[in-house]
Amino acid sequence: MRYSWILIVLALGLIGCNDTDIIEPEAVLVSPQAQQVFLSGDDIDVVSQFTDNDELKQYTLTMLITEDPTLAVPDMMAPYTFGQSIGITGAAAIDTAILNVDRDVCSGVYRLTIQALDRSGNLSMKEERIIRVNNADDQQAPTITLNQPAGPLTVAPGSPITVEGQMKDDSQLGGLFCKIIDPPTGAVINSHVVPFDQLNQIFDTNFKAPNIAGTYTLRVEAADRVNNRTLREFTLTVN
């Protein structure tokens, strides 16, 4: 598992040594800003501020992509990953961690997370920040033409949904990502991925509608090898 080493590192040192202090520390992400965009190869300065009623011990910092494309298409470019525990002292601290993002990583939305630990073993609430990293060498998203679906569609529960059309890329395609999403929650109800490694690909595939009646979003995405994506969305009614 790609992230197992991160979990092991972040678990170290999280054992409390004083049960008289039950007040958790506070952690604040000062920078980067929400939705800030970086290029692969950039250094990302992560500035964090911490306070505690007694004595701080360390904080954990992670940076992980929100949706790893290589879980479905192994030959797509891998995302950047970072996980580390960093020592801090005193009742207040400011720390800057410089993340050296590899140039050869995929584009995508990434989640930065910090969490502080004090000397008594109290953990702060997690502080998160969503940012984006674009691959510096390929920022051109593929094109997609859909013949089916051509607009909102209505289907019976559990019936097949046909996705048919053509997509092109200037470098190399990665795959076709089809998802059915529950709009209120954003949860993915069903998904279907077809990998491609061509420049120009005609596709004709199908996957199943949800078994439960309702109104959903059908999302079709053409992705290239570095995870640049072009999105098409339709209303899907199941009844």
C-alpha positions as CSV (number, residue, x, y, z in Angstrom):
1,M,0.0,0.0,0.0
2,R,1.5,3.3,-1.1
3,Y,0.6,5.2,2.0
4,S,1.4,2.6,4.7
5,W,4.8,4.1,5.5
6,I,3.1,7.4,6.1
7,L,0.7,5.9,8.6
8,I,3.6,4.2,10.5
9,V,5.6,7.4,10.7
10,L,2.7,9.5,11.9
11,A,1.8,6.9,14.6
12,L,5.2,7.2,16.3
13,G,5.3,9.3,19.5
14,L,1.5,9.6,19.9
15,I,1.5,8.0,23.4
16,G,0.6,10.4,26.3
17,C,2.7,10.7,29.4
18,N,0.6,12.9,31.6
19,D,-3.1,12.3,32.4
20,T,-3.5,15.5,34.4
21,D,-3.6,17.8,31.3
22,I,-6.7,17.1,29.2
23,I,-6.7,20.3,27.2
24,E,-5.9,19.8,23.5
25,P,-3.5,22.0,21.6
26,E,-4.6,24.2,18.7
27,A,-3.2,24.0,15.2
28,V,-3.6,26.6,12.4
29,L,-2.5,26.4,8.8
30,V,-1.2,29.9,7.9
31,S,-0.2,29.1,4.3
32,P,-0.6,28.0,1.6
33,Q,-4.0,29.5,0.9
34,A,-7.1,27.4,0.1
35,Q,-7.3,26.6,-3.7
36,Q,-3.8,27.9,-4.3
37,V,-2.3,26.4,-7.5
38,F,1.3,25.1,-7.8
39,L,3.3,23.5,-10.5
40,S,5.2,20.2,-10.1
41,G,8.8,21.0,-9.3
42,D,7.8,23.9,-7.1
43,D,8.6,24.2,-3.4
44,I,5.5,24.5,-1.2
45,D,6.1,26.5,2.0
46,V,3.7,25.1,4.6
47,V,3.5,27.6,7.6
48,S,1.8,26.3,10.7
49,Q,1.1,27.9,14.0
50,F,0.5,26.0,17.3
51,T,-0.5,26.8,20.8
52,D,-1.0,24.8,24.0
53,N,-1.8,25.4,27.6
54,D,1.3,23.6,28.7
55,E,4.0,22.1,26.4
56,L,3.9,21.2,22.7
57,K,5.6,18.0,21.5
58,Q,5.2,17.6,17.7
59,Y,2.9,17.9,14.8
60,T,2.2,15.7,11.8
61,L,2.0,17.0,8.3
62,T,0.6,15.1,5.3
63,M,0.0,15.9,1.7
64,L,-2.0,13.4,-0.3
65,I,-4.0,13.6,-3.5
66,T,-7.8,13.5,-3.0
67,E,-8.3,11.0,-5.8
68,D,-5.4,8.8,-6.8
69,P,-5.8,7.9,-10.6
70,T,-3.2,5.1,-10.4
71,L,-5.6,3.1,-8.2
72,A,-7.7,2.5,-11.3
73,V,-5.0,3.0,-14.0
74,P,-1.6,1.9,-12.8
75,D,0.4,3.3,-15.8
76,M,-0.8,6.9,-15.1
77,M,1.7,9.2,-13.5
78,A,1.8,8.8,-9.7
79,P,0.8,11.6,-7.3
80,Y,3.1,13.4,-4.9
81,T,2.9,12.1,-1.3
82,F,4.3,13.5,1.9
83,G,4.0,12.5,5.6
84,Q,6.2,13.4,8.5
85,S,6.2,14.1,12.2
86,I,8.0,17.3,13.2
87,G,9.2,18.2,16.7
88,I,8.0,21.5,18.3
89,T,8.5,22.9,21.8
90,G,7.1,25.5,24.2
91,A,3.5,26.6,24.6
92,A,3.5,28.4,21.3
93,A,5.3,27.6,18.0
94,I,5.4,28.6,14.4
95,D,7.0,26.2,11.9
96,T,7.7,26.3,8.2
97,A,8.1,23.0,6.3
98,I,9.3,23.2,2.8
99,L,7.8,20.4,0.6
100,N,9.9,19.7,-2.5
101,V,7.3,18.5,-5.0
102,D,8.8,16.2,-7.7
103,R,8.5,17.4,-11.2
104,D,7.2,14.0,-12.5
105,V,3.9,13.8,-10.5
106,C,0.4,13.9,-11.7
107,S,-1.9,16.8,-11.7
108,G,-4.7,16.9,-9.2
109,V,-6.4,18.2,-6.1
110,Y,-4.3,17.7,-2.9
111,R,-5.2,17.8,0.8
112,L,-2.7,19.3,3.2
113,T,-3.4,18.2,6.8
114,I,-1.7,19.2,10.1
115,Q,-2.4,17.9,13.6
116,A,-0.5,18.8,16.8
117,L,0.3,16.7,19.9
118,D,1.3,18.0,23.3
119,R,3.5,16.4,26.0
120,S,0.4,15.0,27.7
121,G,-0.7,13.1,24.6
122,N,-3.6,15.4,23.7
123,L,-4.2,15.8,20.0
124,S,-5.5,18.9,18.3
125,M,-8.3,19.0,15.8
126,K,-7.0,18.4,12.3
127,E,-6.5,21.5,10.1
128,E,-6.9,20.9,6.4
129,R,-6.3,22.9,3.3
130,I,-7.2,22.0,-0.3
131,I,-4.7,23.0,-3.0
132,R,-4.0,22.0,-6.6
133,V,-0.8,20.8,-8.2
134,N,-0.5,20.9,-12.0
135,N,2.1,18.9,-13.9
136,A,4.6,21.5,-15.2
137,D,5.4,19.6,-18.4
138,D,1.8,18.9,-19.5
139,Q,-1.1,21.2,-18.7
140,Q,-3.2,20.5,-21.8
141,A,-6.3,18.6,-21.0
142,P,-7.7,16.0,-23.5
143,T,-10.7,16.7,-25.6
144,I,-13.9,14.6,-25.5
145,T,-16.8,14.3,-27.8
146,L,-19.8,12.3,-26.4
147,N,-22.5,10.8,-28.6
148,Q,-24.1,9.0,-25.7
149,P,-25.3,10.4,-23.4
150,A,-26.1,13.5,-25.3
151,G,-28.1,15.1,-22.4
152,P,-30.1,14.3,-19.3
153,L,-31.3,10.6,-19.3
154,T,-33.8,8.5,-17.5
155,V,-33.2,4.8,-16.9
156,A,-34.6,1.9,-14.9
157,P,-32.8,0.8,-11.6
158,G,-29.8,-1.4,-12.3
159,S,-30.0,-1.0,-16.1
160,P,-26.9,-0.4,-18.2
161,I,-25.8,3.1,-19.2
162,T,-23.9,3.4,-22.4
163,V,-21.1,5.9,-22.7
164,E,-19.9,6.3,-26.3
165,G,-17.8,8.8,-28.1
166,Q,-14.2,9.9,-28.8
167,M,-11.3,11.5,-26.9
168,K,-7.9,12.9,-28.0
169,D,-4.8,14.2,-26.3
170,D,-1.7,16.0,-27.5
171,S,0.6,13.6,-25.5
172,Q,-1.0,10.4,-24.2
173,L,-4.4,9.5,-22.9
174,G,-4.8,7.9,-19.5
175,G,-8.3,6.7,-19.3
176,L,-12.1,7.3,-19.3
177,F,-13.5,7.8,-15.8
178,C,-17.3,7.4,-15.5
179,K,-19.0,8.1,-12.2
180,I,-22.5,8.2,-10.7
181,I,-22.6,10.7,-7.9
182,D,-25.2,11.4,-5.2
183,P,-25.6,15.3,-5.4
184,P,-26.5,16.0,-1.8
185,T,-23.5,14.2,-0.4
186,G,-21.0,14.1,-3.3
187,A,-20.6,10.4,-2.7
188,V,-19.6,8.2,-5.6
189,I,-22.4,5.6,-6.0
190,N,-20.9,3.7,-8.9
191,S,-17.8,4.1,-11.1
192,H,-16.3,2.6,-14.2
193,V,-12.8,3.2,-15.6
194,V,-11.5,2.2,-19.0
195,P,-7.7,2.8,-19.4
196,F,-6.3,4.0,-22.8
197,D,-2.7,4.7,-23.8
198,Q,-3.4,6.2,-27.2
199,L,-3.5,9.7,-28.6
200,N,-6.9,9.3,-30.2
201,Q,-9.4,6.8,-28.9
202,I,-13.0,5.9,-29.9
203,F,-14.8,4.3,-26.9
204,D,-18.1,2.5,-26.4
205,T,-18.6,1.1,-22.9
206,N,-21.4,0.7,-20.3
207,F,-21.9,0.3,-16.6
208,K,-24.9,-0.1,-14.3
209,A,-27.3,2.5,-13.0
210,P,-27.9,2.6,-9.2
211,N,-30.5,0.1,-7.9
212,I,-32.3,2.8,-5.9
213,A,-34.6,5.3,-7.6
214,G,-33.5,8.9,-7.4
215,T,-31.8,11.8,-9.2
216,Y,-28.1,11.5,-9.6
217,T,-25.2,13.2,-11.5
218,L,-23.5,11.2,-14.3
219,R,-20.0,12.4,-14.6
220,V,-17.8,11.4,-17.6
221,E,-14.1,12.5,-17.6
222,A,-11.4,12.1,-20.2
223,A,-8.0,12.0,-18.5
224,D,-4.5,12.1,-19.9
225,R,-1.5,10.3,-18.5
226,V,-0.7,13.1,-16.0
227,N,-4.3,13.4,-14.9
228,N,-5.4,16.5,-16.7
229,R,-9.1,16.0,-17.1
230,T,-12.0,17.3,-19.3
231,L,-15.4,16.9,-17.6
232,R,-18.9,16.3,-18.9
233,E,-21.9,16.1,-16.5
234,F,-25.5,15.1,-17.0
235,T,-28.6,14.6,-14.8
236,L,-29.4,10.9,-14.3
237,T,-32.9,10.0,-13.2
238,V,-33.5,6.5,-12.0
239,N,-37.1,5.3,-11.7
